[in-house]
Amino acid sequence: MMLDPLAAARRGFMVVIQDTRGRFASEGEWEPFTYEGSDGYDTVRWAAALPGSNGSVGMIGGS
């Protein structure tokens, strides 16, 4: 089962799509298993603080 980001947004959820550093549309150098944890932590904190956010963050993905 995959999450449909457009359907989630239509239901009122804020949707953030992130690529791992250095992969696909993301800048930087890709070094497997090096930055994923800290980058993910920073992203969750950023998303929780966005205007209109209630501070709760859910995640889904291949990892």
N, CA, C, O and CB atoms as a CASP TS submission, in Angstrom:
PFRMAT TS
TARGET T0000
AUTHOR 0000-0000-0000
METHOD Language model
MODEL 1
PARENT N/A
ATOM      1  N   MET     1       0.841  -1.178   0.000  1.00  0.00           N
ATOM      2  CA  MET     1       0.000   0.000   0.000  1.00  0.00           C
ATOM      3  C   MET     1       0.885   1.239   0.000  1.00  0.00           C
ATOM      4  O   MET     1       1.765   1.375   0.850  1.00  0.00           O
ATOM      5  CB  MET     1      -0.956  -0.001   1.215  1.00  0.00           C
ATOM      6  N   MET     2       0.660   2.125  -0.930  1.00  0.00           N
ATOM      7  CA  MET     2       1.443   3.350  -1.036  1.00  0.00           C
ATOM      8  C   MET     2       0.594   4.550  -0.623  1.00  0.00           C
ATOM      9  O   MET     2      -0.621   4.561  -0.817  1.00  0.00           O
ATOM     10  CB  MET     2       1.978   3.533  -2.473  1.00  0.00           C
ATOM     11  N   LEU     3       1.236   5.533  -0.065  1.00  0.00           N
ATOM     12  CA  LEU     3       0.566   6.778   0.289  1.00  0.00           C
ATOM     13  C   LEU     3       0.418   7.628  -0.969  1.00  0.00           C
ATOM     14  O   LEU     3       1.379   7.793  -1.720  1.00  0.00           O
ATOM     15  CB  LEU     3       1.353   7.547   1.396  1.00  0.00           C
ATOM     16  N   ASP     4      -0.749   8.156  -1.198  1.00  0.00           N
ATOM     17  CA  ASP     4      -0.984   9.086  -2.295  1.00  0.00           C
ATOM     18  C   ASP     4      -0.840  10.494  -1.720  1.00  0.00           C
ATOM     19  O   ASP     4      -1.728  10.959  -1.005  1.00  0.00           O
ATOM     20  CB  ASP     4      -2.407   8.867  -2.958  1.00  0.00           C
ATOM     21  N   PRO     5       0.271  11.181  -2.023  1.00  0.00           N
ATOM     22  CA  PRO     5       0.498  12.493  -1.408  1.00  0.00           C
ATOM     23  C   PRO     5      -0.567  13.521  -1.776  1.00  0.00           C
ATOM     24  O   PRO     5      -0.917  14.365  -0.951  1.00  0.00           O
ATOM     25  CB  PRO     5       1.852  13.016  -1.810  1.00  0.00           C
ATOM     26  N   LEU     6      -1.085  13.464  -2.994  1.00  0.00           N
ATOM     27  CA  LEU     6      -2.130  14.419  -3.379  1.00  0.00           C
ATOM     28  C   LEU     6      -3.418  14.167  -2.606  1.00  0.00           C
ATOM     29  O   LEU     6      -4.070  15.112  -2.161  1.00  0.00           O
ATOM     30  CB  LEU     6      -2.401  14.337  -4.885  1.00  0.00           C
ATOM     31  N   ALA     7      -3.785  12.905  -2.444  1.00  0.00           N
ATOM     32  CA  ALA     7      -4.990  12.581  -1.675  1.00  0.00           C
ATOM     33  C   ALA     7      -4.815  13.000  -0.213  1.00  0.00           C
ATOM     34  O   ALA     7      -5.758  13.500   0.401  1.00  0.00           O
ATOM     35  CB  ALA     7      -5.304  11.066  -1.768  1.00  0.00           C
ATOM     36  N   ALA     8      -3.632  12.802   0.342  1.00  0.00           N
ATOM     37  CA  ALA     8      -3.375  13.215   1.723  1.00  0.00           C
ATOM     38  C   ALA     8      -3.503  14.724   1.866  1.00  0.00           C
ATOM     39  O   ALA     8      -4.093  15.210   2.831  1.00  0.00           O
ATOM     40  CB  ALA     8      -1.981  12.758   2.173  1.00  0.00           C
ATOM     41  N   ALA     9      -2.950  15.468   0.909  1.00  0.00           N
ATOM     42  CA  ALA     9      -3.037  16.929   0.953  1.00  0.00           C
ATOM     43  C   ALA     9      -4.491  17.383   0.827  1.00  0.00           C
ATOM     44  O   ALA     9      -4.909  18.326   1.498  1.00  0.00           O
ATOM     45  CB  ALA     9      -2.181  17.559  -0.168  1.00  0.00           C
ATOM     46  N   ARG    10      -5.253  16.716  -0.028  1.00  0.00           N
ATOM     47  CA  ARG    10      -6.676  17.074  -0.173  1.00  0.00           C
ATOM     48  C   ARG    10      -7.456  16.834   1.115  1.00  0.00           C
ATOM     49  O   ARG    10      -8.474  17.481   1.358  1.00  0.00           O
ATOM     50  CB  ARG    10      -7.310  16.274  -1.313  1.00  0.00           C
ATOM     51  N   ARG    11      -6.987  15.920   1.923  1.00  0.00           N
ATOM     52  CA  ARG    11      -7.659  15.626   3.203  1.00  0.00           C
ATOM     53  C   ARG    11      -7.159  16.526   4.328  1.00  0.00           C
ATOM     54  O   ARG    11      -7.575  16.365   5.476  1.00  0.00           O
ATOM     55  CB  ARG    11      -7.447  14.159   3.588  1.00  0.00           C
ATOM     56  N   GLY    12      -6.269  17.474   4.013  1.00  0.00           N
ATOM     57  CA  GLY    12      -5.823  18.450   4.994  1.00  0.00           C
ATOM     58  C   GLY    12      -4.460  18.192   5.600  1.00  0.00           C
ATOM     59  O   GLY    12      -4.004  18.954   6.453  1.00  0.00           O
ATOM     60  N   PHE    13      -3.801  17.123   5.168  1.00  0.00           N
ATOM     61  CA  PHE    13      -2.463  16.847   5.677  1.00  0.00           C
ATOM     62  C   PHE    13      -1.440  17.684   4.932  1.00  0.00           C
ATOM     63  O   PHE    13      -1.581  17.934   3.735  1.00  0.00           O
ATOM     64  CB  PHE    13      -2.129  15.353   5.552  1.00  0.00           C
ATOM     65  N   MET    14      -0.408  18.116   5.645  1.00  0.00           N
ATOM     66  CA  MET    14       0.733  18.753   4.998  1.00  0.00           C
ATOM     67  C   MET    14       1.644  17.620   4.530  1.00  0.00           C
ATOM     68  O   MET    14       1.917  16.688   5.285  1.00  0.00           O
ATOM     69  CB  MET    14       1.489  19.759   5.974  1.00  0.00           C
ATOM     70  N   VAL    15       2.108  17.700   3.298  1.00  0.00           N
ATOM     71  CA  VAL    15       2.931  16.631   2.729  1.00  0.00           C
ATOM     72  C   VAL    15       4.298  17.198   2.366  1.00  0.00           C
ATOM     73  O   VAL    15       4.394  18.208   1.670  1.00  0.00           O
ATOM     74  CB  VAL    15       2.245  15.996   1.479  1.00  0.00           C
ATOM     75  N   VAL    16       5.347  16.546   2.840  1.00  0.00           N
ATOM     76  CA  VAL    16       6.723  16.913   2.505  1.00  0.00           C
ATOM     77  C   VAL    16       7.357  15.697   1.855  1.00  0.00           C
ATOM     78  O   VAL    16       7.309  14.600   2.411  1.00  0.00           O
ATOM     79  CB  VAL    16       7.537  17.381   3.777  1.00  0.00           C
ATOM     80  N   ILE    17       7.946  15.877   0.696  1.00  0.00           N
ATOM     81  CA  ILE    17       8.647  14.790   0.016  1.00  0.00           C
ATOM     82  C   ILE    17      10.124  15.146  -0.001  1.00  0.00           C
ATOM     83  O   ILE    17      10.512  16.214  -0.476  1.00  0.00           O
ATOM     84  CB  ILE    17       8.093  14.557  -1.443  1.00  0.00           C
ATOM     85  N   GLN    18      10.939  14.247   0.519  1.00  0.00           N
ATOM     86  CA  GLN    18      12.369  14.527   0.662  1.00  0.00           C
ATOM     87  C   GLN    18      13.180  13.397   0.045  1.00  0.00           C
ATOM     88  O   GLN    18      12.877  12.219   0.237  1.00  0.00           O
ATOM     89  CB  GLN    18      12.750  14.714   2.152  1.00  0.00           C
ATOM     90  N   ASP    19      14.207  13.772  -0.695  1.00  0.00           N
ATOM     91  CA  ASP    19      15.184  12.808  -1.186  1.00  0.00           C
ATOM     92  C   ASP    19      16.385  12.814  -0.249  1.00  0.00           C
ATOM     93  O   ASP    19      16.725  13.847   0.328  1.00  0.00           O
ATOM     94  CB  ASP    19      15.614  13.134  -2.650  1.00  0.00           C
ATOM     95  N   THR    20      17.010  11.683  -0.102  1.00  0.00           N
ATOM     96  CA  THR    20      18.226  11.592   0.696  1.00  0.00           C
ATOM     97  C   THR    20      19.295  12.506   0.111  1.00  0.00           C
ATOM     98  O   THR    20      19.382  12.666  -1.107  1.00  0.00           O
ATOM     99  CB  THR    20      18.734  10.134   0.762  1.00  0.00           C
ATOM    100  N   ARG    21      20.089  13.092   0.957  1.00  0.00           N
ATOM    101  CA  ARG    21      21.143  14.008   0.521  1.00  0.00           C
ATOM    102  C   ARG    21      21.967  13.392  -0.616  1.00  0.00           C
ATOM    103  O   ARG    21      22.485  12.281  -0.507  1.00  0.00           O
ATOM    104  CB  ARG    21      22.059  14.372   1.706  1.00  0.00           C
ATOM    105  N   GLY    22      22.068  14.159  -1.714  1.00  0.00           N
ATOM    106  CA  GLY    22      22.867  13.729  -2.849  1.00  0.00           C
ATOM    107  C   GLY    22      22.160  12.771  -3.805  1.00  0.00           C
ATOM    108  O   GLY    22      22.772  12.298  -4.763  1.00  0.00           O
ATOM    109  N   ARG    23      20.897  12.479  -3.563  1.00  0.00           N
ATOM    110  CA  ARG    23      20.153  11.549  -4.421  1.00  0.00           C
ATOM    111  C   ARG    23      19.003  12.272  -5.106  1.00  0.00           C
ATOM    112  O   ARG    23      18.353  13.130  -4.508  1.00  0.00           O
ATOM    113  CB  ARG    23      19.620  10.351  -3.601  1.00  0.00           C
ATOM    114  N   PHE    24      18.759  11.924  -6.352  1.00  0.00           N
ATOM    115  CA  PHE    24      17.635  12.445  -7.136  1.00  0.00           C
ATOM    116  C   PHE    24      17.642  13.963  -7.139  1.00  0.00           C
ATOM    117  O   PHE    24      18.582  14.552  -7.673  1.00  0.00           O
ATOM    118  CB  PHE    24      16.301  11.926  -6.582  1.00  0.00           C
ATOM    119  N   ALA    25      16.637  14.633  -6.568  1.00  0.00           N
ATOM    120  CA  ALA    25      16.540  16.099  -6.637  1.00  0.00           C
ATOM    121  C   ALA    25      17.244  16.798  -5.471  1.00  0.00           C
ATOM    122  O   ALA    25      17.168  18.022  -5.357  1.00  0.00           O
ATOM    123  CB  ALA    25      15.079  16.516  -6.665  1.00  0.00           C
ATOM    124  N   SER    26      17.919  16.053  -4.614  1.00  0.00           N
ATOM    125  CA  SER    26      18.559  16.637  -3.438  1.00  0.00           C
ATOM    126  C   SER    26      20.010  17.018  -3.735  1.00  0.00           C
ATOM    127  O   SER    26      20.728  16.308  -4.438  1.00  0.00           O
ATOM    128  CB  SER    26      18.501  15.659  -2.259  1.00  0.00           C
ATOM    129  N   GLU    27      20.410  18.141  -3.186  1.00  0.00           N
ATOM    130  CA  GLU    27      21.791  18.600  -3.357  1.00  0.00           C
ATOM    131  C   GLU    27      22.733  17.844  -2.436  1.00  0.00           C
ATOM    132  O   GLU    27      22.289  17.113  -1.550  1.00  0.00           O
ATOM    133  CB  GLU    27      21.895  20.104  -3.092  1.00  0.00           C
ATOM    134  N   GLY    28      24.026  18.018  -2.641  1.00  0.00           N
ATOM    135  CA  GLY    28      25.037  17.444  -1.771  1.00  0.00           C
ATOM    136  C   GLY    28      25.600  16.146  -2.322  1.00  0.00           C
ATOM    137  O   GLY    28      25.211  15.682  -3.394  1.00  0.00           O
ATOM    138  N   GLU    29      26.511  15.580  -1.576  1.00  0.00           N
ATOM    139  CA  GLU    29      27.150  14.324  -1.943  1.00  0.00           C
ATOM    140  C   GLU    29      26.468  13.177  -1.218  1.00  0.00           C
ATOM    141  O   GLU    29      26.210  13.260  -0.018  1.00  0.00           O
ATOM    142  CB  GLU    29      28.658  14.354  -1.618  1.00  0.00           C
ATOM    143  N   TRP    30      26.181  12.122  -1.938  1.00  0.00           N
ATOM    144  CA  TRP    30      25.554  10.951  -1.333  1.00  0.00           C
ATOM    145  C   TRP    30      26.612  10.065  -0.700  1.00  0.00           C
ATOM    146  O   TRP    30      27.507   9.566  -1.382  1.00  0.00           O
ATOM    147  CB  TRP    30      24.745  10.161  -2.377  1.00  0.00           C
ATOM    148  N   GLU    31      26.504   9.878   0.582  1.00  0.00           N
ATOM    149  CA  GLU    31      27.364   8.966   1.328  1.00  0.00           C
ATOM    150  C   GLU    31      26.431   8.063   2.129  1.00  0.00           C
ATOM    151  O   GLU    31      25.922   8.465   3.176  1.00  0.00           O
ATOM    152  CB  GLU    31      28.391   9.744   2.266  1.00  0.00           C
ATOM    153  N   PRO    32      26.205   6.847   1.641  1.00  0.00           N
ATOM    154  CA  PRO    32      25.209   5.963   2.276  1.00  0.00           C
ATOM    155  C   PRO    32      25.409   5.832   3.782  1.00  0.00           C
ATOM    156  O   PRO    32      26.530   5.678   4.266  1.00  0.00           O
ATOM    157  CB  PRO    32      25.263   4.583   1.644  1.00  0.00           C
ATOM    158  N   PHE    33      24.294   5.896   4.511  1.00  0.00           N
ATOM    159  CA  PHE    33      24.235   5.680   5.954  1.00  0.00           C
ATOM    160  C   PHE    33      25.007   6.716   6.771  1.00  0.00           C
ATOM    161  O   PHE    33      25.296   6.493   7.946  1.00  0.00           O
ATOM    162  CB  PHE    33      24.757   4.320   6.272  1.00  0.00           C
ATOM    163  N   THR    34      25.343   7.859   6.143  1.00  0.00           N
ATOM    164  CA  THR    34      26.119   8.879   6.844  1.00  0.00           C
ATOM    165  C   THR    34      25.238   9.995   7.399  1.00  0.00           C
ATOM    166  O   THR    34      25.379  10.371   8.562  1.00  0.00           O
ATOM    167  CB  THR    34      27.163   9.465   5.914  1.00  0.00           C
ATOM    168  N   TYR    35      24.342  10.521   6.590  1.00  0.00           N
ATOM    169  CA  TYR    35      23.571  11.706   6.972  1.00  0.00           C
ATOM    170  C   TYR    35      22.078  11.457   7.150  1.00  0.00           C
ATOM    171  O   TYR    35      21.354  12.348   7.595  1.00  0.00           O
ATOM    172  CB  TYR    35      23.762  12.766   5.950  1.00  0.00           C
ATOM    173  N   GLU    36      21.610  10.267   6.812  1.00  0.00           N
ATOM    174  CA  GLU    36      20.174  10.029   6.823  1.00  0.00           C
ATOM    175  C   GLU    36      19.529  10.323   8.181  1.00  0.00           C
ATOM    176  O   GLU    36      18.480  10.965   8.237  1.00  0.00           O
ATOM    177  CB  GLU    36      19.897   8.602   6.430  1.00  0.00           C
ATOM    178  N   GLY    37      20.127   9.872   9.250  1.00  0.00           N
ATOM    179  CA  GLY    37      19.567  10.083  10.581  1.00  0.00           C
ATOM    180  C   GLY    37      19.476  11.540  10.961  1.00  0.00           C
ATOM    181  O   GLY    37      18.419  12.007  11.386  1.00  0.00           O
ATOM    182  N   SER    38      20.567  12.266  10.814  1.00  0.00           N
ATOM    183  CA  SER    38      20.562  13.683  11.206  1.00  0.00           C
ATOM    184  C   SER    38      19.723  14.521  10.251  1.00  0.00           C
ATOM    185  O   SER    38      19.043  15.450  10.686  1.00  0.00           O
ATOM    186  CB  SER    38      21.993  14.230  11.255  1.00  0.00           C
ATOM    187  N   ASP    39      19.757  14.212   8.960  1.00  0.00           N
ATOM    188  CA  ASP    39      18.922  14.954   8.013  1.00  0.00           C
ATOM    189  C   ASP    39      17.442  14.685   8.275  1.00  0.00           C
ATOM    190  O   ASP    39      16.626  15.604   8.209  1.00  0.00           O
ATOM    191  CB  ASP    39      19.283  14.577   6.562  1.00  0.00           C
ATOM    192  N   GLY    40      17.092  13.447   8.570  1.00  0.00           N
ATOM    193  CA  GLY    40      15.706  13.115   8.886  1.00  0.00           C
ATOM    194  C   GLY    40      15.233  13.827  10.132  1.00  0.00           C
ATOM    195  O   GLY    40      14.117  14.344  10.172  1.00  0.00           O
ATOM    196  N   TYR    41      16.073  13.857  11.150  1.00  0.00           N
ATOM    197  CA  TYR    41      15.748  14.569  12.397  1.00  0.00           C
ATOM    198  C   TYR    41      15.490  16.046  12.116  1.00  0.00           C
ATOM    199  O   TYR    41      14.504  16.613  12.585  1.00  0.00           O
ATOM    200  CB  TYR    41      16.894  14.415  13.431  1.00  0.00           C
ATOM    201  N   ASP    42      16.390  16.664  11.342  1.00  0.00           N
ATOM    202  CA  ASP    42      16.222  18.079  11.005  1.00  0.00           C
ATOM    203  C   ASP    42      14.941  18.321  10.223  1.00  0.00           C
ATOM    204  O   ASP    42      14.260  19.323  10.440  1.00  0.00           O
ATOM    205  CB  ASP    42      17.416  18.577  10.203  1.00  0.00           C
ATOM    206  N   THR    43      14.609  17.409   9.313  1.00  0.00           N
ATOM    207  CA  THR    43      13.400  17.553   8.511  1.00  0.00           C
ATOM    208  C   THR    43      12.146  17.464   9.376  1.00  0.00           C
ATOM    209  O   THR    43      11.210  18.244   9.195  1.00  0.00           O
ATOM    210  CB  THR    43      13.361  16.487   7.419  1.00  0.00           C
ATOM    211  N   VAL    44      12.123  16.524  10.309  1.00  0.00           N
ATOM    212  CA  VAL    44      10.953  16.378  11.198  1.00  0.00           C
ATOM    213  C   VAL    44      10.779  17.638  12.040  1.00  0.00           C
ATOM    214  O   VAL    44       9.661  18.132  12.188  1.00  0.00           O
ATOM    215  CB  VAL    44      11.108  15.130  12.121  1.00  0.00           C
ATOM    216  N   ARG    45      11.863  18.157  12.589  1.00  0.00           N
ATOM    217  CA  ARG    45      11.771  19.387  13.385  1.00  0.00           C
ATOM    218  C   ARG    45      11.272  20.552  12.532  1.00  0.00           C
ATOM    219  O   ARG    45      10.445  21.346  12.981  1.00  0.00           O
ATOM    220  CB  ARG    45      13.140  19.734  14.004  1.00  0.00           C
ATOM    221  N   TRP    46      11.779  20.650  11.297  1.00  0.00           N
ATOM    222  CA  TRP    46      11.364  21.712  10.384  1.00  0.00           C
ATOM    223  C   TRP    46       9.882  21.579  10.054  1.00  0.00           C
ATOM    224  O   TRP    46       9.146  22.564  10.117  1.00  0.00           O
ATOM    225  CB  TRP    46      12.203  21.679   9.095  1.00  0.00           C
ATOM    226  N   ALA    47       9.435  20.368   9.702  1.00  0.00           N
ATOM    227  CA  ALA    47       8.043  20.145   9.335  1.00  0.00           C
ATOM    228  C   ALA    47       7.107  20.420  10.506  1.00  0.00           C
ATOM    229  O   ALA    47       6.028  20.980  10.314  1.00  0.00           O
ATOM    230  CB  ALA    47       7.852  18.721   8.838  1.00  0.00           C
ATOM    231  N   ALA    48       7.500  20.038  11.699  1.00  0.00           N
ATOM    232  CA  ALA    48       6.671  20.249  12.883  1.00  0.00           C
ATOM    233  C   ALA    48       6.498  21.735  13.203  1.00  0.00           C
ATOM    234  O   ALA    48       5.514  22.128  13.830  1.00  0.00           O
ATOM    235  CB  ALA    48       7.279  19.532  14.079  1.00  0.00           C
ATOM    236  N   ALA    49       7.452  22.554  12.772  1.00  0.00           N
ATOM    237  CA  ALA    49       7.410  23.986  13.059  1.00  0.00           C
ATOM    238  C   ALA    49       6.803  24.816  11.927  1.00  0.00           C
ATOM    239  O   ALA    49       6.712  26.037  12.054  1.00  0.00           O
ATOM    240  CB  ALA    49       8.797  24.480  13.347  1.00  0.00           C
ATOM    241  N   LEU    50       6.385  24.188  10.827  1.00  0.00           N
ATOM    242  CA  LEU    50       5.807  24.938   9.715  1.00  0.00           C
ATOM    243  C   LEU    50       4.515  25.626  10.143  1.00  0.00           C
ATOM    244  O   LEU    50       3.764  25.089  10.957  1.00  0.00           O
ATOM    245  CB  LEU    50       5.545  24.010   8.521  1.00  0.00           C
ATOM    246  N   PRO    51       4.253  26.812   9.595  1.00  0.00           N
ATOM    247  CA  PRO    51       2.977  27.471   9.884  1.00  0.00           C
ATOM    248  C   PRO    51       1.818  26.548   9.482  1.00  0.00           C
ATOM    249  O   PRO    51       1.831  25.970   8.395  1.00  0.00           O
ATOM    250  CB  PRO    51       2.879  28.837   9.134  1.00  0.00           C
ATOM    251  N   GLY    52       0.847  26.417  10.336  1.00  0.00           N
ATOM    252  CA  GLY    52      -0.300  25.557  10.075  1.00  0.00           C
ATOM    253  C   GLY    52      -0.124  24.141  10.576  1.00  0.00           C
ATOM    254  O   GLY    52      -1.077  23.361  10.567  1.00  0.00           O
ATOM    255  N   SER    53       1.083  23.788  11.016  1.00  0.00           N
ATOM    256  CA  SER    53       1.328  22.446  11.538  1.00  0.00           C
ATOM    257  C   SER    53       0.870  22.364  12.989  1.00  0.00           C
ATOM    258  O   SER    53       0.968  23.336  13.738  1.00  0.00           O
ATOM    259  CB  SER    53       2.824  22.074  11.420  1.00  0.00           C
ATOM    260  N   ASN    54       0.366  21.184  13.379  1.00  0.00           N
ATOM    261  CA  ASN    54       0.001  20.991  14.784  1.00  0.00           C
ATOM    262  C   ASN    54       1.155  20.372  15.579  1.00  0.00           C
ATOM    263  O   ASN    54       1.010  20.061  16.761  1.00  0.00           O
ATOM    264  CB  ASN    54      -1.246  20.102  14.891  1.00  0.00           C
ATOM    265  N   GLY    55       2.300  20.199  14.916  1.00  0.00           N
ATOM    266  CA  GLY    55       3.487  19.658  15.579  1.00  0.00           C
ATOM    267  C   GLY    55       3.637  18.158  15.469  1.00  0.00           C
ATOM    268  O   GLY    55       4.696  17.619  15.791  1.00  0.00           O
ATOM    269  N   SER    56       2.598  17.472  15.021  1.00  0.00           N
ATOM    270  CA  SER    56       2.680  16.017  14.836  1.00  0.00           C
ATOM    271  C   SER    56       3.202  15.709  13.440  1.00  0.00           C
ATOM    272  O   SER    56       2.772  16.317  12.460  1.00  0.00           O
ATOM    273  CB  SER    56       1.292  15.345  15.059  1.00  0.00           C
ATOM    274  N   VAL    57       4.128  14.766  13.356  1.00  0.00           N
ATOM    275  CA  VAL    57       4.722  14.397  12.076  1.00  0.00           C
ATOM    276  C   VAL    57       4.669  12.889  11.933  1.00  0.00           C
ATOM    277  O   VAL    57       5.097  12.160  12.827  1.00  0.00           O
ATOM    278  CB  VAL    57       6.182  14.915  11.961  1.00  0.00           C
ATOM    279  N   GLY    58       4.146  12.419  10.813  1.00  0.00           N
ATOM    280  CA  GLY    58       4.163  11.006  10.478  1.00  0.00           C
ATOM    281  C   GLY    58       5.116  10.810   9.312  1.00  0.00           C
ATOM    282  O   GLY    58       5.337  11.726   8.520  1.00  0.00           O
ATOM    283  N   MET    59       5.671   9.629   9.210  1.00  0.00           N
ATOM    284  CA  MET    59       6.635   9.358   8.147  1.00  0.00           C
ATOM    285  C   MET    59       6.285   8.049   7.448  1.00  0.00           C
ATOM    286  O   MET    59       5.746   7.121   8.050  1.00  0.00           O
ATOM    287  CB  MET    59       8.072   9.301   8.712  1.00  0.00           C
ATOM    288  N   ILE    60       6.606   8.007   6.164  1.00  0.00           N
ATOM    289  CA  ILE    60       6.467   6.779   5.391  1.00  0.00           C
ATOM    290  C   ILE    60       7.571   6.782   4.344  1.00  0.00           C
ATOM    291  O   ILE    60       7.932   7.835   3.818  1.00  0.00           O
ATOM    292  CB  ILE    60       5.041   6.662   4.728  1.00  0.00           C
ATOM    293  N   GLY    61       8.095   5.628   4.048  1.00  0.00           N
ATOM    294  CA  GLY    61       9.129   5.576   3.037  1.00  0.00           C
ATOM    295  C   GLY    61       9.787   4.213   2.960  1.00  0.00           C
ATOM    296  O   GLY    61       9.483   3.301   3.728  1.00  0.00           O
ATOM    297  N   GLY    62      10.697   4.108   2.011  1.00  0.00           N
ATOM    298  CA  GLY    62      11.374   2.846   1.748  1.00  0.00           C
ATOM    299  C   GLY    62      12.349   2.444   2.824  1.00  0.00           C
ATOM    300  O   GLY    62      12.715   1.271   2.899  1.00  0.00           O
ATOM    301  N   SER    63      12.781   3.350   3.648  1.00  0.00           N
ATOM    302  CA  SER    63      13.736   2.986   4.686  1.00  0.00           C
ATOM    303  C   SER    63      13.005   2.775   5.975  1.00  0.00           C
ATOM    304  O   SER    63      13.623   2.459   6.991  1.00  0.00           O
ATOM    305  CB  SER    63      14.819   4.054   4.851  1.00  0.00           C
TER
END
